[in-house]
Amino acid sequence: MNLAPDDLPLENVDIGDLAQSLGFLLRISQVKIFRAYFRHLGKFDLMPAEFSILWVLHLNPGLKQGAIAQSLSIKPAHMTKLIQKLVTGGYVERCVPEGDRRSVLLSLTPVGETFIAENAKVFIDLHQLAPGNLDRDELAELTRLLRKYSGHDGGLA
């Protein structure tokens, strides 16, 4: 992912009503978080979505691929590619249950569990590494509002 460096000065560009667009503001915020992600976790050659899959499998071993894709809003075709990369990398293993030969359940390997144990805190707390212009209370409020907006304010959406 090619992201412009944070240390370049912003030119005075009028963006007009874009500054009122939730989609635009979320995208710019995502880019800021992705910069922090790649600065701190880029050495592992895992995209944020792949890390999210590992985290979900850590919390829910034995899930079906489709359930993970649905919970993380990842398209099935893209999910297949992500899982293949994680399997090839030794982070995830597939298991076909005895009673349902058509299902494939996913779990972390010991390598995947170790990776999550060593790196989860940095991933989960990325917003604190790139707080922007917000103090701790404002970050907590933003997180609360985004959880509410996205439907993740109490369990899985």
Backbone bond lengths (Angstrom), bond angles and torsions (degrees), N, CA, C in turn:
res aa  C-N    CA-C-N  psi(-1)  N-CA   C-N-CA  omega(-1)  CA-C   N-CA-C  phi
1 M - - - 1.447 - - 1.513 108.16 -
2 N 1.305 116.53 128.80 1.450 122.15 -178.39 1.521 109.69 -97.20
3 L 1.299 117.18 105.15 1.455 121.95 -179.68 1.519 109.13 -116.00
4 A 1.333 115.50 137.85 1.465 119.81 178.11 1.524 109.56 -66.13
5 P 1.317 117.52 142.70 1.462 120.39 -179.89 1.527 112.01 -63.20
6 D 1.319 115.54 146.17 1.461 121.57 177.78 1.520 112.59 -67.47
7 D 1.338 116.60 -26.11 1.453 118.57 -171.94 1.529 113.66 -83.48
8 L 1.331 118.29 -0.12 1.458 119.79 175.48 1.521 108.87 -76.74
9 P 1.333 117.71 135.26 1.464 118.64 179.50 1.526 110.22 -68.38
10 L 1.339 115.14 140.53 1.449 119.97 176.61 1.518 109.51 -75.25
11 E 1.310 115.43 132.38 1.463 118.82 174.25 1.515 107.55 -81.22
12 N 1.298 116.57 153.88 1.453 121.63 -178.94 1.526 108.58 -77.65
13 V 1.329 116.45 91.24 1.458 122.83 -178.67 1.519 107.96 -114.52
14 D 1.309 116.48 127.21 1.462 121.75 178.09 1.528 108.60 -76.52
15 I 1.328 116.72 118.07 1.469 119.75 177.75 1.528 111.24 -104.81
16 G 1.306 116.44 2.37 1.462 120.82 173.87 1.517 113.52 54.10
17 D 1.313 115.22 -134.57 1.461 120.99 -175.68 1.529 113.84 -70.04
18 L 1.333 117.82 -8.08 1.471 118.65 174.02 1.522 111.04 -57.02
19 A 1.320 116.71 -30.37 1.464 121.00 -179.94 1.526 111.85 -66.47
20 Q 1.328 117.85 -10.22 1.465 122.71 176.69 1.530 111.77 -104.08
21 S 1.325 117.75 -3.15 1.461 122.37 -176.03 1.524 110.96 -86.36
22 L 1.313 116.24 116.70 1.461 120.49 179.74 1.528 110.97 -59.40
23 G 1.319 117.25 -42.93 1.466 120.47 179.39 1.521 112.22 -59.89
24 F 1.321 116.61 -45.39 1.460 120.99 178.54 1.524 110.83 -62.34
25 L 1.328 116.56 -47.17 1.461 120.48 -177.94 1.532 111.60 -65.05
26 L 1.330 116.85 -38.30 1.467 119.84 176.44 1.523 110.83 -64.68
27 R 1.321 117.29 -40.82 1.471 121.22 179.61 1.527 111.12 -64.11
28 I 1.321 117.53 -44.50 1.462 120.72 178.96 1.526 109.94 -64.55
29 S 1.328 116.34 -39.14 1.470 120.49 177.36 1.529 110.41 -65.30
30 Q 1.333 117.11 -39.32 1.460 120.79 178.03 1.527 110.68 -62.13
31 V 1.315 116.83 -41.60 1.467 120.39 178.48 1.521 110.04 -60.91
32 K 1.327 117.58 -41.58 1.472 121.53 179.11 1.530 110.16 -61.38
33 I 1.335 116.82 -44.82 1.466 121.27 179.20 1.532 110.36 -66.46
34 F 1.343 117.40 -40.90 1.466 120.03 178.63 1.527 111.15 -62.50
35 R 1.321 117.57 -36.79 1.469 119.89 176.31 1.525 110.47 -59.69
36 A 1.328 115.68 -45.18 1.472 119.67 178.26 1.522 110.02 -64.05
37 Y 1.335 117.03 -41.09 1.463 120.82 179.47 1.533 110.10 -57.77
38 F 1.317 116.77 -52.61 1.465 119.66 -176.29 1.524 112.29 -68.38
39 R 1.316 117.16 -29.57 1.469 120.48 176.98 1.532 110.40 -66.98
40 H 1.326 117.06 -38.54 1.464 121.01 -174.22 1.527 114.31 -100.03
41 L 1.322 117.61 -26.79 1.470 119.78 -175.53 1.535 113.26 -127.14
42 G 1.309 117.67 1.40 1.459 121.54 -177.97 1.514 114.28 -60.31
43 K 1.315 117.01 -25.36 1.467 120.90 -178.00 1.525 112.06 -63.76
44 F 1.333 117.59 -16.31 1.463 120.65 -178.52 1.524 113.02 -88.89
45 D 1.317 118.40 -4.18 1.460 123.14 178.96 1.533 111.92 57.35
46 L 1.321 116.26 38.83 1.455 121.91 175.18 1.522 108.91 -121.94
47 M 1.322 115.95 132.58 1.454 121.21 176.19 1.532 109.23 -75.09
48 P 1.330 117.58 159.03 1.465 119.63 178.09 1.531 113.48 -54.75
49 A 1.318 118.42 -37.72 1.465 120.55 178.59 1.532 111.16 -63.57
50 E 1.316 116.77 -37.66 1.472 120.31 178.83 1.521 110.51 -66.96
51 F 1.320 116.39 -40.65 1.458 119.60 176.96 1.525 109.83 -63.56
52 S 1.333 116.72 -40.23 1.467 120.77 178.50 1.526 111.31 -61.33
53 I 1.315 117.22 -40.00 1.467 121.32 177.49 1.523 109.83 -62.27
54 L 1.326 116.86 -45.41 1.464 120.15 178.67 1.527 110.85 -60.23
55 W 1.314 116.86 -42.04 1.462 121.00 179.79 1.531 110.85 -62.01
56 V 1.331 116.10 -45.97 1.471 120.01 -179.84 1.525 110.53 -63.62
57 L 1.323 117.64 -40.95 1.468 120.26 177.25 1.523 111.91 -66.96
58 H 1.303 116.89 -33.03 1.463 120.85 175.69 1.530 110.00 -60.94
59 L 1.314 116.16 -42.41 1.464 121.23 -178.97 1.530 113.14 -80.47
60 N 1.348 116.95 -24.32 1.460 122.33 -173.41 1.525 110.94 -136.79
61 P 1.321 118.93 67.40 1.472 118.95 -178.82 1.531 110.83 -61.78
62 G 1.325 114.48 143.95 1.463 119.85 176.26 1.516 114.32 85.90
63 L 1.316 118.20 20.10 1.461 121.22 177.61 1.517 111.14 -78.67
64 K 1.331 114.95 154.13 1.455 120.58 171.26 1.522 108.64 -78.57
65 Q 1.318 115.50 149.05 1.451 122.08 -178.71 1.530 111.21 -56.95
66 G 1.327 117.21 -41.54 1.465 121.55 -179.19 1.519 113.03 -63.24
67 A 1.330 116.90 -35.82 1.468 120.42 179.45 1.524 110.49 -66.79
68 I 1.321 116.25 -38.67 1.464 120.02 178.17 1.524 109.48 -67.55
69 A 1.333 116.40 -45.75 1.463 120.60 179.99 1.526 110.85 -57.90
70 Q 1.319 116.02 -44.15 1.461 119.85 -179.96 1.533 111.39 -64.63
71 S 1.322 116.87 -44.66 1.468 119.49 -176.94 1.523 112.71 -67.80
72 L 1.337 117.86 -26.76 1.467 121.54 -179.65 1.530 112.89 -103.99
73 S 1.347 116.44 5.41 1.475 121.99 -179.44 1.526 112.05 55.43
74 I 1.334 115.58 48.88 1.462 121.97 177.22 1.524 107.33 -110.00
75 K 1.329 117.14 131.45 1.464 121.69 179.24 1.526 109.35 -62.33
76 P 1.345 117.34 140.71 1.471 120.58 -177.02 1.529 114.67 -53.39
77 A 1.321 117.77 -42.55 1.474 119.46 -178.99 1.525 110.84 -64.63
78 H 1.310 116.60 -39.80 1.473 120.13 178.36 1.525 110.33 -69.70
79 M 1.327 116.65 -37.20 1.464 121.40 179.42 1.527 110.39 -60.27
80 T 1.318 116.59 -41.17 1.468 120.86 179.63 1.531 110.44 -58.44
81 K 1.328 117.02 -43.08 1.463 121.16 179.13 1.531 111.13 -66.41
82 L 1.329 116.27 -41.57 1.463 120.14 179.90 1.528 110.85 -63.10
83 I 1.327 116.18 -45.49 1.468 120.06 -179.42 1.519 110.27 -63.72
84 Q 1.329 117.01 -41.30 1.464 119.13 179.17 1.531 110.99 -59.91
85 K 1.328 116.92 -41.32 1.470 120.19 177.91 1.532 110.61 -62.88
86 L 1.337 117.14 -41.39 1.464 120.86 -179.19 1.524 111.80 -69.79
87 V 1.325 117.18 -34.19 1.469 121.01 176.07 1.535 109.12 -68.62
88 T 1.328 116.49 -47.76 1.469 121.02 179.25 1.522 111.07 -60.44
89 G 1.333 117.19 -36.50 1.456 121.76 179.69 1.519 113.90 -75.88
90 G 1.339 116.52 -7.12 1.461 120.06 177.40 1.517 114.57 86.37
91 Y 1.332 117.60 10.09 1.465 121.23 -178.48 1.530 113.61 -87.20
92 V 1.344 116.25 -30.52 1.466 122.13 -171.92 1.521 109.03 -129.48
93 E 1.348 114.52 146.44 1.464 119.67 173.88 1.518 109.25 -125.56
94 R 1.325 114.62 149.63 1.463 122.18 177.21 1.525 108.90 -100.39
95 C 1.341 114.93 145.64 1.457 120.40 176.87 1.530 108.28 -139.46
96 V 1.326 116.67 130.10 1.458 121.38 176.12 1.523 107.23 -98.72
97 P 1.346 117.82 117.42 1.465 119.99 -177.71 1.527 111.92 -69.92
98 E 1.325 116.07 148.84 1.465 122.55 -178.59 1.527 112.69 -55.11
99 G 1.333 117.05 -46.84 1.457 120.99 -173.34 1.516 115.63 -77.88
100 D 1.317 118.57 -13.49 1.467 121.39 -175.96 1.524 108.42 -143.22
101 R 1.319 115.82 87.69 1.464 121.65 -175.44 1.529 112.46 -67.08
102 R 1.354 117.85 -12.83 1.465 119.76 -179.54 1.521 111.66 -87.35
103 S 1.307 117.71 -17.99 1.466 121.37 -179.30 1.520 110.84 -87.14
104 V 1.302 114.68 149.17 1.457 121.48 172.91 1.523 106.61 -127.42
105 L 1.319 115.82 121.40 1.458 121.60 179.03 1.527 108.71 -101.16
106 L 1.300 116.03 143.96 1.464 121.73 -177.20 1.514 110.38 -114.34
107 S 1.317 115.61 143.06 1.463 122.46 175.92 1.518 108.48 -146.37
108 L 1.316 115.12 159.25 1.458 119.83 174.50 1.525 109.82 -75.79
109 T 1.310 115.44 145.21 1.449 121.52 170.34 1.525 107.70 -81.52
110 P 1.317 118.56 171.72 1.472 118.97 172.95 1.537 112.32 -56.46
111 V 1.331 117.27 -35.11 1.468 120.63 176.87 1.526 109.78 -63.73
112 G 1.327 116.84 -42.82 1.460 121.03 178.46 1.516 112.30 -64.28
113 E 1.316 116.93 -42.39 1.475 120.73 178.47 1.524 111.19 -63.11
114 T 1.320 116.82 -42.35 1.459 120.93 178.73 1.519 110.45 -64.22
115 F 1.334 115.98 -42.92 1.462 120.22 179.03 1.523 110.97 -58.77
116 I 1.322 116.91 -46.83 1.466 120.95 179.61 1.531 110.19 -63.63
117 A 1.315 117.31 -44.86 1.467 120.41 -179.39 1.530 111.32 -58.22
118 E 1.318 116.70 -37.27 1.459 120.94 -176.32 1.529 114.16 -84.36
119 N 1.345 117.98 -20.89 1.461 119.51 -170.75 1.526 115.60 -126.65
120 A 1.302 118.72 -5.29 1.468 121.01 -175.06 1.526 112.30 -61.02
121 K 1.313 117.44 -42.28 1.470 119.84 -176.53 1.522 111.21 -60.01
122 V 1.322 117.65 -43.29 1.464 120.22 178.96 1.527 109.70 -62.86
123 F 1.340 117.05 -45.21 1.463 120.89 -178.22 1.529 111.39 -62.74
124 I 1.312 117.16 -48.41 1.463 121.85 -176.81 1.533 110.58 -67.05
125 D 1.315 117.70 -32.87 1.471 121.48 -176.47 1.531 113.98 -99.38
126 L 1.341 118.06 20.17 1.466 120.34 -178.82 1.522 112.72 -55.50
127 H 1.323 116.64 -35.25 1.463 119.41 -178.81 1.530 111.30 -60.57
128 Q 1.314 117.27 -26.30 1.464 119.56 178.32 1.528 111.64 -79.84
129 L 1.334 116.40 -21.52 1.459 120.14 176.58 1.526 111.47 -81.32
130 A 1.334 116.03 -20.51 1.467 121.59 178.94 1.525 108.97 -134.25
131 P 1.339 117.71 65.42 1.460 120.46 -172.70 1.522 114.86 -73.95
132 G 1.322 117.70 -9.21 1.455 119.04 -177.01 1.514 110.05 63.80
133 N 1.294 116.08 -133.64 1.460 121.46 -177.55 1.526 112.09 -102.09
134 L 1.313 117.71 21.41 1.456 121.63 -176.24 1.520 111.37 -104.59
135 D 1.334 115.37 142.82 1.457 118.66 172.08 1.533 108.49 -87.38
136 R 1.310 117.05 178.07 1.466 122.64 -175.25 1.537 111.97 -57.17
137 D 1.322 117.49 -44.32 1.470 120.75 -179.55 1.526 111.33 -66.45
138 E 1.320 116.41 -39.33 1.469 119.76 178.78 1.528 111.30 -67.14
139 L 1.343 117.05 -38.77 1.462 120.07 175.56 1.522 111.21 -61.91
140 A 1.325 116.60 -41.77 1.468 120.56 178.52 1.527 110.52 -63.06
141 E 1.318 116.60 -40.83 1.471 120.71 179.25 1.528 111.14 -67.27
142 L 1.326 116.98 -42.60 1.466 120.65 177.21 1.527 110.43 -60.57
143 T 1.312 116.68 -44.82 1.467 120.90 178.50 1.522 110.52 -60.97
144 R 1.324 116.59 -44.66 1.468 120.51 178.89 1.530 110.74 -59.69
145 L 1.328 116.91 -45.49 1.459 120.88 -178.82 1.529 111.93 -66.64
146 L 1.321 117.25 -40.33 1.465 119.93 178.61 1.526 111.51 -67.23
147 R 1.319 116.88 -37.05 1.476 119.92 175.58 1.521 109.75 -62.38
148 K 1.306 116.68 -42.85 1.462 120.86 179.02 1.538 109.88 -65.56
149 Y 1.310 117.16 -47.69 1.469 122.26 -178.33 1.529 111.24 -59.83
150 S 1.339 115.98 -41.55 1.470 120.73 -175.78 1.517 113.52 -84.48
151 G 1.335 117.13 -9.17 1.462 119.82 -179.00 1.522 113.47 85.55
152 H 1.307 117.38 13.56 1.464 121.76 179.60 1.535 111.40 -106.01
153 D 1.310 115.92 35.81 1.460 119.57 -177.86 1.515 113.75 -93.86
154 G 1.297 117.42 8.08 1.461 119.99 176.77 1.516 110.12 -173.52
155 G 1.286 117.55 84.68 1.464 120.46 -178.71 1.514 110.29 85.59
156 L 1.321 114.94 -163.84 1.470 120.78 -177.39 1.510 110.60 -81.27
157 A 1.314 115.64 143.11 1.470 120.85 176.98 1.506 110.13 -87.97
